[in-house]
Amino acid sequence: MADKLVIPRAQWLALMAELRRRGGGRTESGAFLLGKRQGDRRLFERCVFYDELDANAYSTGVCVLYADAFERLWEFCRTTGLQVLADIHTHGGAATQSEADRCNPMIARPGHMALIVERFASSPVWRHRMGLYQYEGAHAWINLSGWRSRRILKTGTFA
């Protein structure tokens, strides 16, 4: 079973609102989810939106990042001591992984999680309707979408 990705509810709702705002209902938007790992849990602390790393990340209508954006991401991780836990981006339609998503993982390391949010993150966002994929290497993914995602993505109120 995959690690649990834990995002406090207020931060989850703020993330969805910001994805909606940045895409404006017209283009994809996305972010890297950063935090720390604790055993089999990935504890979210903050995110870095793609257009903060590259102002043109959404200019084609889909999320595209080049090497210099990743240099900025890795520098940010070094200075904050945070790790990339997952990436998340929106699709206009269903939250299924596109051929481009499958062939171009944002982080090409086994175990990396990629989340896809349908309808440009329009409310309501239901976890069981999101795409949740775990990269296995060599362009192979495990599909953890649907009701399984509720066991992995935790977005509640935590003590």
Backbone as CSV, one residue per row, in Angstrom:
resi,resn,N_x,N_y,N_z,CA_x,CA_y,CA_z,C_x,C_y,C_z
1,MET,0.853,-1.188,0.000,0.000,0.000,0.000,0.890,1.240,0.000
2,ALA,0.429,2.258,-0.628,1.170,3.523,-0.725,1.172,4.266,0.608
3,ASP,2.153,5.149,0.751,2.184,6.040,1.909,0.894,6.846,1.982
4,LYS,0.575,7.319,3.174,-0.550,8.246,3.343,-0.036,9.661,3.118
5,LEU,-0.786,10.460,2.400,-0.495,11.873,2.190,-1.468,12.650,3.057
6,VAL,-0.947,13.365,4.049,-1.774,14.021,5.067,-1.727,15.531,4.865
7,ILE,-2.907,16.113,4.571,-3.020,17.555,4.354,-4.162,18.067,5.235
8,PRO,-3.876,18.926,6.210,-4.949,19.464,7.054,-6.047,20.133,6.211
9,ARG,-7.266,19.989,6.666,-8.441,20.426,5.896,-8.356,21.885,5.437
10,ALA,-7.996,22.792,6.305,-7.936,24.211,5.922,-6.918,24.426,4.804
11,GLN,-5.784,23.741,4.889,-4.775,23.877,3.836,-5.242,23.226,2.537
12,TRP,-5.967,22.116,2.639,-6.514,21.449,1.458,-7.502,22.369,0.741
13,LEU,-8.411,22.962,1.493,-9.406,23.853,0.892,-8.741,25.077,0.264
14,ALA,-7.717,25.621,0.931,-6.980,26.762,0.381,-6.250,26.364,-0.902
15,LEU,-5.678,25.172,-0.935,-5.001,24.680,-2.133,-5.974,24.564,-3.296
16,MET,-7.155,23.994,-3.069,-8.145,23.854,-4.140,-8.585,25.234,-4.648
17,ALA,-8.823,26.168,-3.729,-9.228,27.526,-4.127,-8.139,28.198,-4.963
18,GLU,-6.890,27.993,-4.580,-5.787,28.630,-5.307,-5.570,27.978,-6.673
19,LEU,-5.746,26.679,-6.787,-5.675,26.028,-8.096,-6.767,26.571,-9.010
20,ARG,-7.990,26.735,-8.466,-9.100,27.309,-9.246,-8.757,28.714,-9.720
21,ARG,-8.252,29.522,-8.800,-7.940,30.918,-9.121,-6.847,31.012,-10.183
22,ARG,-5.790,30.253,-10.014,-4.663,30.345,-10.949,-5.028,29.856,-12.344
23,GLY,-5.883,28.858,-12.441,-6.310,28.363,-13.752,-7.436,29.176,-14.348
24,GLY,-8.174,29.895,-13.505,-9.263,30.742,-13.985,-10.347,30.002,-14.743
25,GLY,-10.471,28.693,-14.531,-11.499,27.924,-15.229,-11.196,27.735,-16.707
26,ARG,-9.989,28.114,-17.143,-9.637,28.031,-18.563,-8.409,27.188,-18.853
27,THR,-7.492,27.115,-17.896,-6.258,26.367,-18.118,-5.965,25.484,-16.910
28,GLU,-5.113,24.503,-17.145,-4.627,23.700,-16.042,-3.801,24.577,-15.109
29,SER,-3.706,24.176,-13.873,-2.800,24.794,-12.901,-2.271,23.667,-12.026
30,GLY,-1.156,23.925,-11.367,-0.594,22.849,-10.568,0.388,23.341,-9.538
31,ALA,0.825,22.408,-8.702,1.751,22.739,-7.612,2.496,21.487,-7.174
32,PHE,3.632,21.723,-6.538,4.342,20.666,-5.829,3.937,20.758,-4.369
33,LEU,3.602,19.629,-3.779,3.235,19.558,-2.371,4.498,19.211,-1.587
34,LEU,4.840,20.071,-0.639,6.089,19.936,0.106,5.828,19.665,1.580
35,GLY,6.745,18.974,2.196,6.633,18.692,3.616,7.716,17.744,4.037
36,LYS,7.383,16.894,5.003,8.354,15.938,5.537,7.706,14.564,5.620
37,ARG,8.545,13.566,5.527,8.082,12.186,5.664,8.300,11.721,7.098
38,GLN,7.334,10.974,7.586,7.402,10.419,8.931,6.881,8.986,8.831
39,GLY,7.798,8.039,8.728,7.397,6.649,8.529,6.689,6.509,7.195
40,ASP,5.457,5.984,7.230,4.690,5.808,5.998,3.723,6.971,5.745
41,ARG,3.996,8.110,6.389,3.132,9.287,6.211,3.930,10.424,5.581
42,ARG,3.299,11.093,4.644,3.855,12.286,4.023,3.056,13.463,4.578
43,LEU,3.703,14.284,5.393,3.016,15.353,6.120,3.198,16.678,5.387
44,PHE,2.125,17.164,4.817,2.134,18.403,4.035,2.392,19.613,4.925
45,GLU,3.239,20.524,4.428,3.466,21.800,5.118,3.124,22.990,4.236
46,ARG,3.480,22.910,2.964,3.186,24.020,2.055,3.338,23.556,0.627
47,CYS,2.984,24.418,-0.289,3.149,24.062,-1.692,3.855,25.190,-2.439
48,VAL,4.365,24.823,-3.602,4.931,25.795,-4.526,4.198,25.593,-5.846
49,PHE,3.497,26.628,-6.292,2.733,26.538,-7.532,3.672,26.622,-8.724
50,TYR,3.293,25.925,-9.779,4.143,25.856,-10.968,4.478,27.240,-11.512
51,ASP,3.500,28.151,-11.490,3.774,29.478,-12.061,4.638,30.346,-11.147
52,GLU,4.896,29.895,-9.923,5.878,30.566,-9.073,7.293,30.155,-9.482
53,LEU,7.405,28.987,-10.084,8.699,28.494,-10.562,8.975,28.931,-11.997
54,ASP,7.909,29.102,-12.777,8.012,29.531,-14.172,6.740,30.296,-14.517
55,ALA,6.876,31.587,-14.756,5.713,32.445,-15.033,4.910,31.964,-16.244
56,ASN,5.520,31.200,-17.134,4.834,30.722,-18.340,4.330,29.288,-18.212
57,ALA,4.291,28.754,-17.023,3.937,27.347,-16.818,2.565,26.982,-17.380
58,TYR,1.628,27.923,-17.438,0.269,27.621,-17.898,-0.034,28.236,-19.261
59,SER,0.943,28.823,-19.901,0.693,29.606,-21.119,0.163,28.781,-22.285
60,THR,0.409,27.471,-22.307,-0.098,26.636,-23.396,-1.478,26.050,-23.077
61,GLY,-1.970,26.283,-21.860,-3.237,25.700,-21.434,-3.063,24.431,-20.620
62,VAL,-1.868,23.823,-20.706,-1.526,22.662,-19.884,-0.267,23.005,-19.102
63,CYS,-0.020,22.275,-18.048,1.141,22.552,-17.194,2.420,22.051,-17.860
64,VAL,3.356,22.983,-18.064,4.648,22.640,-18.656,5.744,23.323,-17.841
65,LEU,6.717,22.542,-17.398,7.867,23.083,-16.672,9.151,22.619,-17.355
66,TYR,10.125,23.499,-17.377,11.431,23.189,-17.956,12.469,23.111,-16.847
67,ALA,13.695,22.736,-17.213,14.761,22.455,-16.252,14.999,23.587,-15.262
68,ASP,14.963,24.848,-15.706,15.248,25.950,-14.780,14.208,26.050,-13.668
69,ALA,12.955,25.648,-13.942,11.929,25.637,-12.893,12.282,24.600,-11.829
70,PHE,12.808,23.466,-12.241,13.192,22.430,-11.284,14.414,22.853,-10.484
71,GLU,15.318,23.605,-11.094,16.459,24.145,-10.344,15.963,25.038,-9.210
72,ARG,14.953,25.870,-9.492,14.381,26.745,-8.459,13.678,25.907,-7.376
73,LEU,12.972,24.857,-7.791,12.299,23.978,-6.833,13.312,23.326,-5.898
74,TRP,14.385,22.761,-6.450,15.371,22.074,-5.610,16.077,23.055,-4.691
75,GLU,16.317,24.258,-5.162,16.938,25.278,-4.303,15.991,25.628,-3.144
76,PHE,14.705,25.767,-3.439,13.717,26.060,-2.405,13.694,24.931,-1.368
77,CYS,13.725,23.688,-1.837,13.723,22.547,-0.914,14.978,22.548,-0.047
78,ARG,16.126,22.856,-0.638,17.370,22.903,0.148,17.301,23.972,1.231
79,THR,16.790,25.160,0.891,16.782,26.261,1.868,15.733,26.070,2.957
80,THR,14.634,25.382,2.662,13.573,25.193,3.657,13.681,23.868,4.405
81,GLY,14.444,22.927,3.868,14.535,21.614,4.479,13.324,20.730,4.199
82,LEU,12.494,21.139,3.232,11.304,20.363,2.885,11.592,19.440,1.710
83,GLN,10.751,18.434,1.560,10.848,17.479,0.463,9.615,17.589,-0.413
84,VAL,9.745,17.200,-1.676,8.575,17.085,-2.544,7.859,15.797,-2.153
85,LEU,6.615,15.936,-1.735,5.801,14.789,-1.331,4.988,14.246,-2.491
86,ALA,4.547,15.170,-3.369,3.679,14.811,-4.489,3.551,16.038,-5.383
87,ASP,2.951,15.819,-6.543,2.546,16.961,-7.355,1.052,16.859,-7.600
88,ILE,0.449,17.996,-7.897,-0.990,18.045,-8.144,-1.241,19.008,-9.288
89,HIS,-2.157,18.634,-10.187,-2.564,19.576,-11.226,-4.010,19.305,-11.620
90,THR,-4.589,20.271,-12.294,-5.988,20.184,-12.682,-6.127,19.785,-14.148
91,HIS,-7.259,19.195,-14.459,-7.687,18.947,-15.840,-9.066,19.582,-16.003
92,GLY,-9.395,19.981,-17.206,-10.712,20.564,-17.466,-11.829,19.542,-17.383
93,GLY,-11.551,18.326,-17.783,-12.536,17.255,-17.741,-12.257,16.296,-16.609
94,ALA,-12.289,15.021,-16.953,-12.082,13.973,-15.950,-10.652,13.992,-15.416
95,ALA,-10.470,13.390,-14.261,-9.174,13.388,-13.570,-8.345,12.168,-13.939
96,THR,-8.410,11.763,-15.199,-7.611,10.630,-15.643,-6.266,11.105,-16.153
97,GLN,-5.297,10.234,-16.043,-3.935,10.559,-16.445,-3.856,10.574,-17.981
98,SER,-3.370,11.669,-18.517,-3.213,11.772,-19.969,-1.947,11.045,-20.409
99,GLU,-1.796,10.851,-21.702,-0.579,10.242,-22.235,0.636,11.098,-21.878
100,ALA,0.484,12.428,-21.954,1.580,13.335,-21.577,1.929,13.178,-20.100
101,ASP,0.921,13.034,-19.241,1.166,12.813,-17.810,1.935,11.512,-17.585
102,ARG,1.500,10.451,-18.277,2.147,9.146,-18.110,3.603,9.164,-18.576
103,CYS,3.863,9.828,-19.679,5.203,9.809,-20.284,6.144,10.851,-19.693
104,ASN,5.615,11.832,-18.986,6.426,12.935,-18.462,6.143,13.185,-16.986
105,PRO,6.530,12.259,-16.119,6.270,12.491,-14.689,7.002,13.742,-14.223
106,MET,6.365,14.523,-13.369,7.008,15.722,-12.832,8.260,15.353,-12.041
107,ILE,8.183,14.291,-11.255,9.334,13.782,-10.512,9.449,12.302,-10.881
108,ALA,10.471,11.957,-11.640,10.617,10.593,-12.155,11.393,9.706,-11.186
109,ARG,10.855,9.577,-9.977,11.444,8.701,-8.958,10.378,7.730,-8.476
110,PRO,10.720,6.458,-8.392,9.734,5.495,-7.886,9.178,5.932,-6.527
111,GLY,7.859,5.806,-6.390,7.179,6.198,-5.159,6.566,7.582,-5.215
112,HIS,6.957,8.400,-6.224,6.389,9.751,-6.317,4.890,9.653,-6.605
113,MET,4.103,10.512,-5.957,2.654,10.554,-6.165,2.273,11.742,-7.024
114,ALA,1.332,11.508,-7.922,0.787,12.561,-8.765,-0.729,12.559,-8.602
115,LEU,-1.286,13.737,-8.293,-2.730,13.890,-8.116,-3.276,14.738,-9.247
116,ILE,-4.454,14.378,-9.735,-5.123,15.138,-10.783,-6.525,15.473,-10.283
117,VAL,-6.890,16.742,-10.424,-8.187,17.221,-9.954,-9.034,17.577,-11.174
118,GLU,-10.236,17.046,-11.226,-11.127,17.287,-12.362,-11.713,18.702,-12.353
119,ARG,-12.267,19.093,-13.486,-13.050,20.334,-13.660,-12.305,21.562,-13.139
120,PHE,-10.996,21.625,-13.384,-10.169,22.758,-12.953,-10.361,23.086,-11.474
121,ALA,-10.599,22.056,-10.657,-10.766,22.175,-9.196,-12.013,22.961,-8.804
122,SER,-13.045,22.917,-9.654,-14.321,23.551,-9.298,-14.941,22.822,-8.120
123,SER,-15.611,23.570,-7.273,-16.256,22.972,-6.095,-17.488,22.190,-6.514
124,PRO,-17.780,21.108,-5.842,-16.986,20.484,-4.791,-15.906,19.579,-5.395
125,VAL,-14.807,19.431,-4.679,-13.746,18.498,-5.063,-13.881,17.274,-4.172
126,TRP,-14.114,16.131,-4.788,-14.278,14.874,-4.051,-13.034,14.025,-4.252
127,ARG,-12.473,13.550,-3.157,-11.251,12.739,-3.254,-11.452,11.498,-4.114
128,HIS,-12.621,10.864,-4.030,-12.834,9.634,-4.794,-12.997,9.894,-6.293
129,ARG,-13.094,11.165,-6.679,-13.181,11.507,-8.108,-11.859,12.060,-8.640
130,MET,-10.854,12.127,-7.791,-9.536,12.597,-8.207,-8.743,11.448,-8.807
131,GLY,-7.766,11.809,-9.644,-6.793,10.830,-10.100,-5.656,10.801,-9.096
132,LEU,-5.245,9.637,-8.685,-4.115,9.480,-7.767,-3.255,8.343,-8.318
133,TYR,-2.027,8.690,-8.650,-1.133,7.748,-9.311,0.213,7.733,-8.599
134,GLN,0.799,6.560,-8.501,2.128,6.429,-7.910,3.088,5.940,-8.988
135,TYR,4.177,6.679,-9.153,5.169,6.348,-10.162,6.012,5.160,-9.714
136,GLU,6.226,4.213,-10.618,6.997,3.010,-10.312,8.343,2.984,-11.026
137,GLY,8.593,3.942,-11.917,9.806,3.946,-12.727,9.516,3.422,-14.117
138,ALA,10.409,3.740,-15.060,10.286,3.263,-16.445,8.914,3.579,-17.049
139,HIS,8.364,4.738,-16.722,7.064,5.216,-17.221,5.889,4.316,-16.835
140,ALA,6.047,3.560,-15.744,4.968,2.715,-15.223,4.385,3.369,-13.981
141,TRP,3.073,3.295,-13.864,2.346,3.913,-12.758,1.391,2.910,-12.133
142,ILE,1.102,3.082,-10.856,0.020,2.362,-10.183,-1.129,3.350,-10.047
143,ASN,-2.304,2.951,-10.506,-3.494,3.792,-10.402,-4.157,3.537,-9.055
144,LEU,-4.154,4.558,-8.200,-4.751,4.462,-6.863,-6.005,5.343,-6.762
145,SER,-6.594,5.646,-7.899,-7.742,6.548,-7.963,-9.008,5.892,-7.432
146,GLY,-10.064,6.688,-7.401,-11.355,6.186,-6.949,-11.411,6.102,-5.434
147,TRP,-12.187,5.172,-4.948,-12.385,5.062,-3.509,-11.102,4.703,-2.772
148,ARG,-10.147,4.046,-3.462,-8.855,3.724,-2.822,-8.133,4.989,-2.377
149,SER,-8.318,6.076,-3.113,-7.592,7.315,-2.803,-7.956,7.864,-1.425
150,ARG,-9.150,7.550,-0.926,-9.563,8.039,0.387,-8.746,7.403,1.520
151,ARG,-8.160,6.228,1.258,-7.293,5.588,2.254,-5.890,6.185,2.228
152,ILE,-5.538,6.853,1.141,-4.188,7.396,0.964,-4.151,8.895,1.227
153,LEU,-5.071,9.636,0.638,-5.117,11.084,0.785,-6.022,11.440,1.954
154,LYS,-5.424,11.958,3.004,-6.157,12.333,4.216,-6.235,13.854,4.288
155,THR,-7.454,14.391,4.297,-7.643,15.841,4.275,-8.556,16.307,5.407
156,GLY,-8.421,15.722,6.539,-9.285,16.060,7.663,-8.686,17.075,8.603
157,THR,-9.268,17.129,9.780,-8.756,17.969,10.859,-7.924,17.062,11.752
158,PHE,-6.663,17.448,11.974,-5.751,16.593,12.715,-5.282,17.306,13.980
159,ALA,-5.111,16.539,15.045,-4.643,17.098,16.309,-3.142,17.254,16.288
